[in-house]
Amino acid sequence: MTDPNAPTTDSSTEESQTDATVRRADGEFVRGVSRFRSHLGEDPDFAPEPHRYHLYVALNCPWCHRVTLARNQLGLEQTITMDVAFPSRTNDDDPVAANLWEFNPGRIATLTGTALPECTAETATGKGYRLVNQIYQAEGSGETSVPILYDKKTKRIVCNESAEIIRMLNKQAGALGSSLSERDRPELYPLGADKSQLRAEIDALNEQIYVNINNGAYKAGFSSSQKVYAAAFANYFQTLDALETRLAWDNRKFLAGPIFTEADLRLFPTLYRHDPVYYLRMKLNGARILDYRHLWRWLCRVYALPGVAASTSLVHCRQGYFGRSGNTVIPLGPVYPMPYPEAYGHPELAAAPCPQQSTLKS
Ligand SMILES: N[C@@H](CCC(=O)N[C@@H](CS)C(=O)NCC(=O)O)C(=O)O
């Protein structure tokens, strides 16, 4: 029975919600749909202005990572403020509820035994909320997710869909007060009339990468059905194989050719987390990215771009993905051939030819 109210979804951005309840009951992880979908500049309530907008993120969240990458690469760090939630959600003994994002800069991370310097209080509503869901409740919404793009002027949520937030930041970077000149700023999603073919290539890559890699990792790691896991595992590594072949084709620097685009930005958060987190936590132990020569060099090339290394934290990723699972002891590897994230500074590590054709059948 198809849910007539299921919103139409863009499969490069979100999951089909068709029969979501049944699929979840069958052990499939099905991601919900973000409901705040206004657009800076297009929506008259939200004119693009410097120092007006704010981001709420968690640094372990790969969707937030898209947004922190765009903020840094577009030179918007000075004109869009940002609050960082603690990487582990609230515990079972929380006075309000478990499993909620919280702003708690003094909270101790089990991984380091210290507070995490990147974590902040909530600073944009003027209310100093402890929980992200209080920001939603203020607008009568029961949503709980990050990232959130927030308007400090009207005290309203603009958008909580990362795919659309990065598009807006790219399109409105100048009006939002970017510190980079138009010439020095990457054009993540080229808007020129003569760039329609490139946009189509980026859109096609986005869909393949969202379904099989970005969300595919969760489908593998969070599903409790062996069948769903096995299919997600196969799709994930067959897509890595295809991307490896694409990069090897003509030794291109980036997925769509010589320039860095939104397709690279959307692939990076998942591959950055693969070897030190997803290999174990999402049971994606078919291979390391280190085993893919061209993908490894692409990962190191993107990591070396301005603003990329500072856009996330592996300590937050490890704390967030492992700190609440199993007995909360957090695995510290891999350390061979080199610890992470230091290894991302060494494209030469992936010397050996890679295992191209995965033998997996979806
Ligand atoms: N489609 C959204 C997905 C955002 C999302 O699912 N974020 C996760 C964190 S990784 C979240 O906050 N989930 C709900 C929750 O944990 O309360 C986007 O790309 O922005």
The ligand as a Gaussian input file, in Angstrom:
#p B3LYP/6-31G(d) Opt

LIG

0 1
 N       18.841000      14.756000       4.908000
 C       19.466000      15.371000       6.018000
 C       19.933000      14.271000       6.970000
 C       20.498000      14.842000       8.249000
 C       20.692000      13.729000       9.279000
 O       20.116000      12.634000       9.175000
 N       21.481000      14.005000      10.332000
 C       21.639000      13.038000      11.402000
 C       22.993000      13.132000      12.025000
 S       24.206000      12.269000      11.146000
 C       20.603000      13.371000      12.485000
 O       20.689000      14.390000      13.136000
 N       19.619000      12.462000      12.623000
 C       18.518000      12.668000      13.498000
 C       18.898000      12.632000      14.918000
 O       19.884000      12.072000      15.193000
 O       18.179000      13.160000      15.737000
 C       20.671000      16.187000       5.531000
 O       21.390000      15.706000       4.644000
 O       20.864000      17.280000       6.079000

